[in-house]
Amino acid sequence: MASIRNELALANAQELINKTNDKCFLKCVTKPSTALSSSEETCLSRCFDRYMEAFNIVSRTYATRLARERLEGQAQA
């Protein structure tokens, strides 16, 4: 069971990274060439950091909610 959870977590992380890369690339690289400009690199870095920060906030909030609901369920039982 733990290996299935780990595989799902890995798949979700890969999907998050792929979607984040796609969205940030579209936002930051308006004229693709053979190399990124420094402004494009900065934009990509900041964009990725924002997505990861938002993901971490949502994940922590969701985990806290699940834990609280689990405790409330045990208290009622």
Secondary structure as a PSIPRED ss2 file (coil, helix, strand):
# PSIPRED VFORMAT (PSIPRED V4.0)

   1 M C   1.000  0.000  0.000
   2 A H   0.000  1.000  0.000
   3 S H   0.000  1.000  0.000
   4 I H   0.000  1.000  0.000
   5 R H   0.000  1.000  0.000
   6 N H   0.000  1.000  0.000
   7 E H   0.000  1.000  0.000
   8 L H   0.000  1.000  0.000
   9 A H   0.000  1.000  0.000
  10 L H   0.000  1.000  0.000
  11 A H   0.000  1.000  0.000
  12 N H   0.000  1.000  0.000
  13 A H   0.000  1.000  0.000
  14 Q H   0.000  1.000  0.000
  15 E H   0.000  1.000  0.000
  16 L H   0.000  1.000  0.000
  17 I H   0.000  1.000  0.000
  18 N H   0.000  1.000  0.000
  19 K H   0.000  1.000  0.000
  20 T H   0.000  1.000  0.000
  21 N H   0.000  1.000  0.000
  22 D H   0.000  1.000  0.000
  23 K H   0.000  1.000  0.000
  24 C H   0.000  1.000  0.000
  25 F H   0.000  1.000  0.000
  26 L H   0.000  1.000  0.000
  27 K H   0.000  1.000  0.000
  28 C H   0.000  1.000  0.000
  29 V C   1.000  0.000  0.000
  30 T C   1.000  0.000  0.000
  31 K C   1.000  0.000  0.000
  32 P C   1.000  0.000  0.000
  33 S C   1.000  0.000  0.000
  34 T C   1.000  0.000  0.000
  35 A C   1.000  0.000  0.000
  36 L C   1.000  0.000  0.000
  37 S C   1.000  0.000  0.000
  38 S H   0.000  1.000  0.000
  39 S H   0.000  1.000  0.000
  40 E H   0.000  1.000  0.000
  41 E H   0.000  1.000  0.000
  42 T H   0.000  1.000  0.000
  43 C H   0.000  1.000  0.000
  44 L H   0.000  1.000  0.000
  45 S H   0.000  1.000  0.000
  46 R H   0.000  1.000  0.000
  47 C H   0.000  1.000  0.000
  48 F H   0.000  1.000  0.000
  49 D H   0.000  1.000  0.000
  50 R H   0.000  1.000  0.000
  51 Y H   0.000  1.000  0.000
  52 M H   0.000  1.000  0.000
  53 E H   0.000  1.000  0.000
  54 A H   0.000  1.000  0.000
  55 F H   0.000  1.000  0.000
  56 N H   0.000  1.000  0.000
  57 I H   0.000  1.000  0.000
  58 V H   0.000  1.000  0.000
  59 S H   0.000  1.000  0.000
  60 R H   0.000  1.000  0.000
  61 T H   0.000  1.000  0.000
  62 Y H   0.000  1.000  0.000
  63 A H   0.000  1.000  0.000
  64 T H   0.000  1.000  0.000
  65 R H   0.000  1.000  0.000
  66 L H   0.000  1.000  0.000
  67 A H   0.000  1.000  0.000
  68 R H   0.000  1.000  0.000
  69 E H   0.000  1.000  0.000
  70 R H   0.000  1.000  0.000
  71 L H   0.000  1.000  0.000
  72 E H   0.000  1.000  0.000
  73 G H   0.000  1.000  0.000
  74 Q H   0.000  1.000  0.000
  75 A H   0.000  1.000  0.000
  76 Q H   0.000  1.000  0.000
  77 A C   1.000  0.000  0.000
